[in-house]
Each structure stands twice: as C-alpha cells, then as structure tokens.
C-alpha cells in the first residue's frame, strides 16, 4: 500500500474488527468490543497475573504510557493503583476517548492525559510505577522516551516496558513488516535490536532488574500457552528430523517448561520477537 493510501491506526484496527476471519486476532489483541469486556479479560489474563509478580504488593501511583484503549490502566486501577493514562491518540476506539469511556462504563477511576511519550506535561518523580505496554518500539526517539520515563518515576520506583519487538539487525525489518498483520495498512510498526533497548534504558539512569526474553515469560508469549510452545518446537524440529519426532514430543512433555523456554529463547531469532524489561530508578536518574 502506497504511503498516500495508508490508514490511520484507528482505521486499521476498525478494518481488523470488520474481518470475520480475524476475530481471533482481534480478541488476542484485546481490540474486541466493548472495551469493558476486553479490559476485564485482560485483568484476568495470565499475562497480567505474571506482571503482578513484579509489582509492589502495596499499590501506589502508576503512569501508563501509550495506554491505547486502556486495558492495562484499567487492570492496575482495578487492583488499587491510582492510575494516570497517557495516550496521544484521541480515538474513541483505541485511544484517549476509549479510555474515558472505559472508566465511565466500569466505574474504575482513570485519569487521562493526551500527550506523546517523549514530552509529557506531568510533574517529575511523581510515580511509583511507570509502565508502557507495546509502546517503546514505536518511540520516535527511544533514548528520549526512556529519559522521560525515568524523569517521571520517583527514586526507587519501577519502570516497566512490556512486549516490545526485537530484531537481530536492520536486515530483519522487512521480514517483520511483512509478517505483521496491520503494518501494510497503516505503516506504523517498528522494532529495535536488543542492545538498543538496553542502552536506552541504562543511559536514562535505570537499572535493569529483569530482562524477559521472548519465550521466557507468558508476558511475552501470550496468547500462546506452554503446551502450544512445546508442540510448536516438536513440530518444527520434527519436520526437519522426522525420525526424532516421537521421541522429541515425549521428551518435551517430561521436561520442565522453564528449561525448554530458556533454550528456546536463547536461539530465538524470529524478526519481531518480544522482550520485556523490569527496571528500577536509582537516586540520581532521570533528573
């Protein structure tokens, strides 16, 4: 699709919702309507449950950057966090308008600020948690985005980035774009090398406490399940070495998933694979 014919992100998602054969993808992405239903489903998801393992037991003030339709902001607020959602798109389907409607429909309080992540008109060091789900790879300037996250976080607070796309090098970008189900419609996808994420976060004065690789955490591999991953590995290797297929399936069924996922993550070179970071702000980072 030529640049002049590209859709907006809202129109690309609307197109997805109108395709009967894409209903499963829309549901997996939490775009299905009404948003109140998809947000409640996200709150009960394995992904969010795993995220909560890294959060303080005592909720505080949270900032959700690039909040989209508000599913993460809702889940945090539902669990007692005082949440501000930052979203530059005013859309009633996938932007600030959708978050405001979600808050009205559910009675869950969410403050909404319309702004870009690189320059947010909010007070520094005012949040216990700054979090961005599927956002950092879209940053126009990744270093500035990370510095802004650090600026807004109180000393000792957490900065968490979830489900960002990784490439092994620029040569993988075309394959990633080709594979992505909506990039051809709106042209807005992007991915960085793992070192670029690490550098941007640490240069902002953040300490990386946990780096969650592509298949190491349900935060990244959702909506896939552990059984689906075991089967996928068996099918892929068995397709190349058919004589090992049966033995491999039995072996994978017996091995702890943690061991399987660690090896699989270490060799995963798929363009667009996902990574998440759990970071902590020190006493002198982010200004």
N, C-alpha and C positions, 0 to 999 in steps of 0.2 A: 504494500500500500504506500503510495507516494505521501511525502510529508504533508502536502496540502489537503490530503484526504484523511489524515489521521483523526481519530475520535478523541474526545476528552476522556479522562479516566472514568467519569460518571457514565458516559455513554457506552464505553467499553464494558463496564460492569452491567449496565442495563441490557446490552446485547447478550451477554452471557446468561442473564436471568431469563431471557426470552427463548433460549435454545433448549428444547426438551431433552436433548441428548447430553446436555451439560449440567443437568440438575445435581448430579453427584459432586461435580467440581465446585459448583456454586455453594453447595452445602458445606463442603470441606473447607472452603474459604470463609465461611460464616457471612456470606452475602445474601443468603435466603431471607425472605421476608415473612412476617415482620421482623425487624431487627431485635425487638424484645425477645423473640423466641430464640434467635441465633445467639444472642448475648447470654441468655440463661444456659444454653447448651455449652457455650464456651466456659462459663463459670463452673460447670460440672465436668469439664473435659480432663483427660489425662494430662494434657499439656499444662493446663493451669494448675492442676494439683501438684505437678512436678515443680513448676515455677515457685509455688508457695513454700517448698522446702528450702529455698534460698532467701526467703524474705524474713524480716524480723518478726518474731512472734507477736510483738505489740505494734499494731498499725499506727502510722503517723501521717505525715503529709506526702502525697505522691503526685508526680507530674508525669503524665502520659504524653509523649511527644509523637506527632504524626498519628494521632489517635484514630484516624479513619472513621468508621461508623460507631466506634466507642465500645466495642466488646470487652477490651482489656480494662478500660476505665471503669466500666460497669462492674466487672468481676472484682476489681480492687475495692471499689466503693461498697459493693455488697458485703465484702469481708471487713468493713470497718475503716478503710482508709479514707482520708479527706482528699479527694481527687480533683486535680485540675487537668483538663484535656486540652492539648494544643493541636490545632488542625487548621491548615491554611485553606483547604477547600470548603466553600460554604455549602456544598451539596446536601440536599435533604435525603439522598440515598446512601452516600458513602463519605459524608463529611460532617462539618460542624452542625448543620441542620439536623442530620440524623442523630447526632449525639444528644442535642437538646430534646428531640422528640423521644428518644430512648429514656432520658431522665424523666420526662413527663409521664410516659406510659408506665414506667415501673415504680415511680416514686423514689428512685435512688438518686441522691444529690450528686451532680457532676458539674463543676464549673467549666465553662468553655471559653477558650481564647483563640481567636483566629490569627495565626502567625506562622511564619516559616521557622524551622528548627535552628537555622543559623543566626537568627536575631529575634530573640523572644523578649517582649516588653514586661518582664517579671523580675522581682527582687532577687538578688544573688543570695546563695547559701540559705535558701528558704525551704528546702525539701529534703525529707529523709530518704526518698526514693525517686530517682529519675529513670524512666523506662521508655524504651522505644521498640515496638514490635514490627518487624518487617519494614523498617524505615531507613536505617543507616546506609544501606546500599543505594538509596535514592538521593543521598545528600549531594548538593551541588558542590560543596567544599567539605569533604569529610573531616578534615582537621578542625575547621571552624565549628562544625556541628558538635564534635566531641568536646571542644573547649567550652561551648555553650552549655552542654550537659553538665560538665564539671562546675562551671560557674554557678549554676542553679542549685547544686547539691550542697548540703551542709557538710562540714568536716566529719568524716566517719560515716557518711551516708553511702548509699548504694547507687551505682549507675549500671543499668542492665540493658543490653541490646539483644534482641531475640530474632532468630530466623532470618539472618542476612545471607544473601547469595555470595558464593565464593567461586572464583575461577583460578586455574593454575597459572594463567598468563593471558595477555590480551588476545592471543590467537583463539582462545576458547569463547570469547564473547559472541561471535556469530552463531556458534552452535547453541549457546544458551538462549540467545534471542529467538532462534528458530524453534526451540523446544517450548518456550514459554507460551501458554495458551492465549495470552492477551497482548503480548508485545506488538504483534503485527497490526493490531487495531489502534493502539494509542502511542506506541513508540517510547514509553517512559521507563522501561526496565534498565537495570544496570547491575553490575557486580564488581567486586574488588578482590584482589589477591589477599590471602590471609595475613600476610605481613603488613599490608596497608591498614587493615583494621587494627592490628596490634599496635602499630606505630602511632596511629591517630589517637588511640585511647591512652597509651602511656605518655605520649607527648603532651596530652592535656592534663597530666598530673594524676592520672588514675592508675590504681594498682589492679591488675587482672588477677582475681582470686580463682576463677574457674573459666576455662575455655571448653565449651561443649561442642564436640565435633559432630559431624553430620548424622552418624548412626549411633552416637554415644548416649543420646538423650531423647526421650519422647517429645521434648520441647521442639526438637528439630525434625524428627522423623514422622510425627503425627501428620496426617491421619492414618499412616501405616501402623500396623501392630507388630509385635515381636514375631508372631507366627508368620505373618506375611514376609517379614525380612528373612527369616530362616528359609522359607520356601523360595524366595527370590534368589538367594545365594545358591541354594541347591539347584534350582533350575538353570541359573547362569553357568555354574561350573559343570553341572551335569550335561548341559548342552554341548560343551566343548569336550568333555571326557565322559561319554555315556556309560562306560564300564564302571565308573565310580558313583553313578547317580544314587543307586540304592544305599550303598554304604555311607555316602555323604549325608543323605537325609536322616539316616539313623543316628549318625554321629552328631549332627546339628541339633537333633531333638534331645540329646543327652547333655550336651554342653551347656553351662550357664550362659545366659544371654549376654552378660557383661563381657565375657571372654570373646564371644562371637562379634559383638559390636565394636570392641576395641580393635580387633584385627581388621574388620571391615572398614572402620573409619580410617585407619592408618593407610589403607590402599585405595580409598575412595577418591577418584579424580574426575567425577562427573562435573561437567560445567553447570554451575548454578546450585551446587550442593549447599547446604545450610550450616551456619555456625551461630552460636550464641555466646555472649560474654557476661560474666558477673564480675563487676568491678567495684572497688571501694575508693572513695575520695580521701586523700590524706589531708593533713592540716594546712598545707600551703598550695594546693592545686586549685586551678580554675579562677584565681583572682578573688 
